[in-house]
Amino acid sequence: AQTVTQSQPEMSVQEAETVTLSCTYDTSESNYYLFWYKQPPSRQMILVIRQEAYKQQNATENRFSVNFQKAAKSFSLKISDSQLGDTAMYFCAFMKPRGSQGNLIFGKGTKLSVKP
Amino acid sequence: NAGVTQTPKFQVLKTGQSMTLQCAQDMNHEYMSWYRQDPGMGLRLIHYSVGAGITDQGEVPNGYNVSRSTTEDFPLRLLSAAPSQTSVYFCASSRGGVGTEAFFGQGTRLTVV
């Protein structure tokens, strides 16, 4: 069975600085997808970034980028130039490409606070 | 563009009562699912559906029923509410296929007393 581990329950960062959120996972699959979702206080789940395991290039979306280390089964999220609006829970999630019907396996989340 | 709509947003139930959480999507997505979010636990899959008339169990299905009579709607039924079902419930949909994005509703906060 796949598992996703986020070892940092809470983190804080000063506005405009860079922060990295950690995620490790366990799977015997060779291809899969990894996601980071953001959940602000409004409770809405918002996709931040997505990575396919077969793609060696790390995904980037504006200020958000990932460090994907397939051999180490690590998928960290880097937020550059942190903004107050980045304050949220961040969830790492895993999806098998087949046989899972798109079901996501989530980590327990990291609560990020951006301080002015 | 409404996306995924969940009703109600908040609900308080007494132990033993039944209720249905509603979920509707207007994106013509085949795949829909229900998750529950508990403090310190992340989101866990309750039930899912890959199309009208097809449903299956997820990780934590006990105490919940689902049906999918149309592509748009995927209600979640609590037959006899228990305090252990106090949680935030999320409905999600996606067009299916490999690695597609899941779109989530805004959640229902349910308290069972």
Chai-1 contact restraints between the chains, C-beta under 6 A:
chainA,res_idxA,chainB,res_idxB,connection_type,confidence,min_distance_angstrom,max_distance_angstrom,comment,restraint_id
A,Y33,B,G99,contact,1.0,0.0,6.0,A-B,restraint_1
A,R43,B,Q106,contact,1.0,0.0,6.0,A-B,restraint_2
A,R43,B,G107,contact,1.0,0.0,6.0,A-B,restraint_3
A,Q44,B,Q106,contact,1.0,0.0,6.0,A-B,restraint_4
A,M45,B,F104,contact,1.0,0.0,6.0,A-B,restraint_5
A,L47,B,E101,contact,1.0,0.0,6.0,A-B,restraint_6
A,E52,B,G99,contact,1.0,0.0,6.0,A-B,restraint_7
A,P97,B,V98,contact,1.0,0.0,6.0,A-B,restraint_8
A,Q101,B,V50,contact,1.0,0.0,6.0,A-B,restraint_9
A,G102,B,Y31,contact,1.0,0.0,6.0,A-B,restraint_10
A,G102,B,S94,contact,1.0,0.0,6.0,A-B,restraint_11
A,N103,B,L45,contact,1.0,0.0,6.0,A-B,restraint_12
A,F106,B,G42,contact,1.0,0.0,6.0,A-B,restraint_13
A,F106,B,L43,contact,1.0,0.0,6.0,A-B,restraint_14
A,G107,B,G42,contact,1.0,0.0,6.0,A-B,restraint_15
A,K108,B,G40,contact,1.0,0.0,6.0,A-B,restraint_16
A,K108,B,G42,contact,1.0,0.0,6.0,A-B,restraint_17
A,G109,B,G42,contact,1.0,0.0,6.0,A-B,restraint_18
